[in-house]
Amino acid sequence: MPLLKSAVVRSWWLRAAELGDTHAIVGLGVLLTDTNRAQARRWFQRAADASRADGMAGPANLAADSDPAQARRWLEQAAEAGEPLAIHILSSRHD
């Protein structure tokens, strides 16, 4: 049953995201982070393009292990846009 719920949730997020709802775009990125990182990255990019600060933090999370410099750039962009989590992460780092 959890898979069915996940598929149903994903279909609703996808439907809303395709209609341009930026909350759904970020939500879909989060939902796909563990199962399809390439698709998650594309949805987060759409959110960032729409000036969603939380959408800018998504690519930082995806790039954290593979490209720390890119992750930091995304975090800085998100922090400049007012994303509280990005501000917190950057303020707690000592590098």
LINZI-V14233 format. One line per field, one symbol per residue. ss: DSSP state (H for helix, E for strand, C for the rest). phi: phi as a letter, one per 40 degrees, with the letter a starting at -180 (. if undefined). psi: psi as a letter, one per 40 degrees, with the letter a starting at -180 (. if undefined). Layout:
# LINZI-V14233
ss: ???
phi: ???
psi: ???
This chain:
# LINZI-V14233
ss: CHHHHHHHHHHHHHHHHHCCCHHHHHHHHHHHCCCCHHHHHHHHHHHHHCCCHHHHHHHHHHHCCCCHHHHHHHHHHHHHCCCHHHHHHHHHCCC
phi: .dccccccddccccdccccgccccccdcdcccdcbacccddcccccccccgccccccdcccccdccadcccccccccccccgcdcccccccccbb
psi: ddddddddddddddddddeehddddddddddedddgdddddddddddddefhddddddddddedddgdddddddddddddeehddddddddeif.
